[in-house]
Amino acid sequence: MCGIIGISNHPEASKIAFLGLYALQHRGEEAAGIISYDGKEAHVIKQQGLVADIFDESAILNLKGNTAIGHCRYSTTGSSTYKNVQPFFVTHRKRPIAVAHNGNLTNIEDLYQRLEESGSIFQTTMDSELIVHLLVRSKGNELKAWFIDVLSQLEGAFSLVFLVGDTLVGARDPQGFRPLCLGKLGDSYVLASESCALDLTRAEFIREIEPGEIVIISGNKIESCFLPKQKEARRAQCIFENVYFARPDSHIFDDNVYSVRKRLGAQLAKEHPAQADFVMPIPDSGMYAALGYAQELEIPFEVGMIRNHYIGRTFIQPTQFLRDFRVTVKLNPIRDVLKDKKIIVVEDSIVRGTTSRSRIEALRQAGAKEIHMRISCPPIKWPCFYGIDFPSRKELIASGHAIKDIANFIKVDSLEYLSLEGMLSVMKSSREFCTACFSGDYPVRVPETQSKYLLE
């Protein structure tokens, strides 16, 4: 899961790309990059680190041109190294071609073998690079046919923005796994992973890019077409975007994320009520589900832990060491609020269980008398191959343990999860979501050899 942004026909394209990436930082904290084109030359800045640390005013001024794309990375294919920082950029037939990708391809091995045997030399270990190799080998001359030919060869999850000279191209896979939206800023168009990026750039939200759609933007003109696979493809938007990843002020999959999370909390309260002095969230991702839970049961809502906002998202850190460190320093319990209280703790999810265990221990040490934990999604039992770095089944605590055993491990008085049916019931269209991490029902074929480090 990454953040992508594209801007066309704007004199401050790189500034807009920077602001968009800043708004999308929650989608990837490992690295970031921007490429711009001034009509003659491409300009690239990309590094490992956070957006605000990489791009200062002088860097943005050096990214000249009216067209730009940007990317912030959360590694799901390939290691967290400099060579894998996006956008990925080449020059072909004296024209710059760059791509920023959110998602995971599932036919990596077949594509890699075919391209390598035909002479391709790879610079990275990302699946995203394969797309560029396919582009430069395609025989199509007209952009529309060119992109239809190439993107039809891809399987799995891809929301993409391309820079092809001074043309901006956006695309979404036929299943629509990852979000991508279109905005307008004066005579300019903006593509972004989430609408919160449009808000920061003051662009007007127009609509979401449809699953299987390709949009080609040249100057202030926009053309749209669809991949042939789109007609028979099963719609499979990632429901975990609503549960955890997307920002609550974003509009994705035809709904507001904040409202969805409140509805998840309310449904959780209906299924698994508990008696306590108050309801509290695990900040920040559990905040809105906890608010919905408390309002449904008319129980007081309190903030029993304070988040250190200089610490990024714990779950998306690439190593266990960084996750453990950030868990320790990220949240601090408020002893005067918790002492001798019976509390209901609402969290968005439990993945490995180690993070939840340490947080519950901190609440106990702060004096909580009883702790009842409620999770606003079903147990995560299956790995994700479409752009989320969920580990193998043996590392997912719910894949091999009953709920009672998980409760004992994290040391809570009770533990309950929202049901799959309950989660889907609060969505506007319950049949249009991927729930593979909960159900094991993968909407697109996943080879047995698929792994994050397949190309290494």
N, C-alpha and C positions, 0 to 999 in steps of 0.2 A: 504494500500500500504506500503510495507516494502522492505528492501534490504536483500538479502540472498547470501551467498558465501559458497563454499565447495572446499576442496583441498585434493587430494589423493596422497600418495606415495611421499611425500616431507619431507626432514629432518627439514625444517623450516615451517611446515604447519600452525602453529598458527600465525607466522609472516605474511605469505601470507594472511591468513584470516583477520588479523587486517588491512592490507593495502587495501584489498578488501572492507571491511566495511567502512573504511575511505573514499574511493572513492564513496561509496553508501550512505553516510550520508544524502544526500538530500532526500532519500526515507523514512527516519524515524528518528526523533530526540528525541524520548521519552526515549528509552532504547536500550541497545545492549548487546550481549553475544557471547561467543565463547566456544565450547567444543572440546577437542582433545582426542585422544586415542593413547596410547603408546604400545599397544599389550597386556598389563596386566591391565591397569587402565585408567579410564576416568578422565579428568581434566576439570573443569567448572569454568568460571568466567562470571558473568552477573550482571548488575546493571542498574538502571535508570540513564539517562544522555547521554552525547555525547560520541562517540567512543574514541576520544583523551583523554577525562577525565577519562575514565574507565580503559584503557589499557596503563600502562607505561611499561618500559623495563622489570622490574622484573615480572610483571603479565604475559607478553608474554613468558618469560623464564620458568615460572611455568606451562605453557600449553604445556606439553611435548607430543611428538608423531608425526607420519608421516601422520595422517589423522585428519582433523578438519572441522567443519562447524561453520558458524557465522550468526548473524541476527541483523539488526537494526530496531526498531519497530516504527510504526505509527499505533496507535490502531484503528481498525475498528470493531473488536468483542472483548468485554471485556474492562474494565476500564484500565486507565493508572496507574497500580500498580505494585509493585515488583513481586507479584506472577505470573503475566502475562508476565514477561520478557522471551524471547526465546533465544536460543533453548530450547525446552521442552525435558527433559531427564529422562529415566527410565533404570533400569537394569532388563533384562528378560532372564531367563535361563543362568545366569552368563555372559550375553553379553550386553554391553551398546547399547541402541537404543535412538537416538535423532533426532528431526525434527526441521527445520526452514521453516516457511510458509509465503508466500506472496499471499494474496487474501482472499476471504471470501467464506465459504461453504454456500449453500442455503438450504440444508436439515439438518441443525443443530438440529432442534427440534426432528425430527424423530430418528436421530442417538442417540441423548442424551437419549431419553426415552428408546430406545431399550437397550442401554448399561447399563443404571442405573438399569433397571429391571432385568438385568442378573448379577448384582452384582458389576459393576464398581463404584469406588469411585474417585471423581474428585478433583484435586488440584487447578485448575484454572477456569477462566470463559472464556477461549478462545476456539474457534472451533478447533484450531490446536491440542489440547490435544486429541480430539476425534479420530484423525488419529492414534495416538500411541495406544490407547485402542483397536482399530480395529486390529492393527498389532499383538498385543500380544495375541489376541483371535483367530486369523486366524490359520487354521490347516495346511497351506502350510509349507513345509520344504525347498523347493528350492526357492531361492530369487525371481527369475522371476515370478513364479506362486504365491508366497506370495504377492508380490506387485500388481500384476494384480488383485488378489482377493480383496484386501483392497481398492485400488484406484478406482476400478469399482463401489464401493459403495458410492463414493463421488459425490456430485452435486455442481455446482458453479465454483468458480475461485480458482485454486491452482497451483502455481509454488512452488516446494518443493525441499529441499535437506535433505537427511537423512545420519546419521552416524550409521552404523550397524557393531559394532566391527571395523575392519580396512577396511571395504567396504564403499564406497561413492555411494549414489543413488540420482539421480535427476529425476524429473517428472514434466510434464505440463498437465493441464486439456485438454480435447478434443477440447474445444473451443479456447484455447490459449489466454485467457484473459490477463495474465501477462507475461512479457518477461522472458526468461532464456536462457543463452548462454553457450557454451562449449569452453574452451581454453586449450592450452597445454604449459607446462613449462618444457622443457627438457623431462624427462621420466614421468612427473606428469601431471595429468589432473585437471583443475579448472572449476567449475560451478559458474556462477554469474548472478545476475539479469540483469546487463547491461555490455556492452563491455568496458566501462570506467574503471571498476574494473580490467579487464584483462590488460588494458594499464598500470595501476599503478603497477601491480605485474610483468609486463614485460612478460606476457603470450601471446602466439600467439592465436588470434581469429580463431577458426576452423569453427564453425557454430552455429546457434540457435538450441536449442532443439525444435523438432516439437510438435505441439499440439497433446496431447494424447500419447506422447512418454515417455518411462521410460529408463533411462540409468543406468547401473550397472557397477561400476568401482572398480576393485580389483587390486591393484598394478598398473602396466602399461597396464592392459588389460581392454577393455571396451566392453560391450554387450548392445545391444539396442532391445527393443520390444515395442509394441503398445497396448494400451487399446482397447478392442473390440468396445467401444462406438465411437472411433475415426473415423471410416468409415462413420457413418451417422451423425456425429456432425456438426453443423453449425459453421463455423469459425467466431470468434467474438473477435478479438484482440482489446484491449482498446485504442480507438483513443485519449483519454485524456492523455495517456502516451506521445504521440507525441506533443500534444498541450502544456502541462505543466510539467508533472512529471519527465520524463527522462532527463538526462543531455544532453546538445546539442552535446557533443563530443561522444555520444554513438551511436551504430548501433543496432537498434531494428526493428523487423518486416520487415526485409529485406531492411531497408532504414536508412540513416543518419538523426538523429533528427534535426541537424542544418539546413540541406537542406530542410527538410519538413517544418520547421517553416518559413524559407524565402519564400517558395512557398505559404504558407498560407497567408503571408503578401502581396505578389504580387497579389494573387487572391482577397484579401480584397480590394486592391487599385482599381482593375478592377471593382468590384461591387459597391464600395462606395468611390469614389474619393472626395477630398475636397481641397479647396484653403487655403494655410497658408504660413507663413514664413518658417516653418520647421516642420519636423516630429520628435517626441521624443518617446522613450519607457518608460514604467514603468519597471525599472530594477528589477531583471535580466530576468524574464521569458518572458517579452514582447520585449526583445532586438532584436531578430532575425526576428520576424514578422515585427517589425518596420523598420528594415533595408530593407527587401523585399518590404515593402509598399513604402518607400522613393525612392528606385531604380526604381520601376515600374513607378512612377509618375514623376521621375527626380526632386524631391523636396529635399532640403538640409536635412541631418540627423544630429540631435544634441542630446547630453545627457543633459537633463534639470534637472535631479535629480541624486544625488549621493547616492549610497547605503552604509550603514554601514555594512561591511562584517563580523562583529562580531555578527550580528543578523541573526538567521536562517530563515527558510521559514515561512511566516506568515500564509498561508492557512492551513498548517498541524498541527498547534497548537491545543491541545485538548480542550481548553476552550476559551470562548469569551474574558475573561479578558486578557489572554496572547496574543490573536490575536490583541486586541485593543492596548495593550502596544507596541507590536512589530511594528505595523503600524506607531505609533507615532515616534519611534526612528529609524526605519529602513531606511527611505529615507528623504533626505534633498534637497529642490529645490535650484537651482543656480539662484539667483535674477538677476545678470547681463545678463544672457542668456535669461531669460523669460520676463523681463520688457517690457511692451507695444507690445508684440509679439502675432500674431495669430498662434496658434499651433495645430497640430494634435497629439493626444496622442494615442499610440497603446498599448493595454493590451491583455494578453492571454485570460482572462475570467473575468466574474463578477458572483460571487456566491450569497452572501447575499446583496451586495451593500454598506455595511457600510465602507468597506475598500476603495473602489473607491471614495466614497463621501469625506472621509477625505483627500485623496490624491489630489482630484480636488480642495478642499478648500485650501490646502497648495500652489497649483500652482496659484490660484487666489491671495492669500496673497503675493505671490512673484512677482505679477505684470502682469501676463498673461492677454492679452486683450480679446482674444477669445480662447475657448477650444473646439475642435471637437474630440470626442472619438471614436475609432474604435477597435472592438474586433475580434480577430483572430479565433473565433469559434462561433457557433450558441448560442442562449440563453439556459442556463442550467435550465431546467424545472422539471427534475425528479431526485429523489435520486438514488445513486449507491449502489448496493448490492453485488458488485464483488470486493471490496477492496479499495474503496475510501470513505472517511467519508463525503460525501455530506449529508446535513441535510434533514429533512422531507420537503415535498413540500411547506408547509406554510412558511418555512424559506428561500426558494429559491426565490429571488425577481422576477425572470422572469416567475415563474409559475403562478403568480396572477396579473401581471402588464404588460401593453403594453410598447413597447420600448420608446414611448414618455413620459410615466409616469416615467420610470426608469431614463431617461435623466433629467427630472425635479427634481427627488430625489437626484441624484448625482451632479446636477447643472452644466451641460455642455450645450454648445450652440447647439450641435447635437451629436447623438449617433447612431451608426450603427453596426450591427453584420455581420460576414461572414455567408452566407447561408449554410445549410446542404449539398446541392448539390455541392456548391463551395468547401467546405472543403474536401468532398470525391473525388472531381475531381483531387486534387493534390496528392492523395495517389497512390502508384503503383498498388494496387488492391483494388478498392473501395468497393468490396463486402465482404471483409474479416475483417471488423471492427465492434465493438460494439459501437452503438451510442445511447444507452438507455437513458443517462442523457439529451440528446437533444430531442429525439423522443418519449420516453416512450416505445420503442420496446425492451422488455427484451428477450434476446436469450435463457435464461435458466429460468425456472419457479421460481418465488419468492413467498413464502408464505406470507399471510397478516400479520402474527405475527412476521415476520423478523425484528430484530432491533439489534443495537449494544450491548444492555444490556440484550439480550434474556436469557443468562445463569446466570444472577445475581438476 
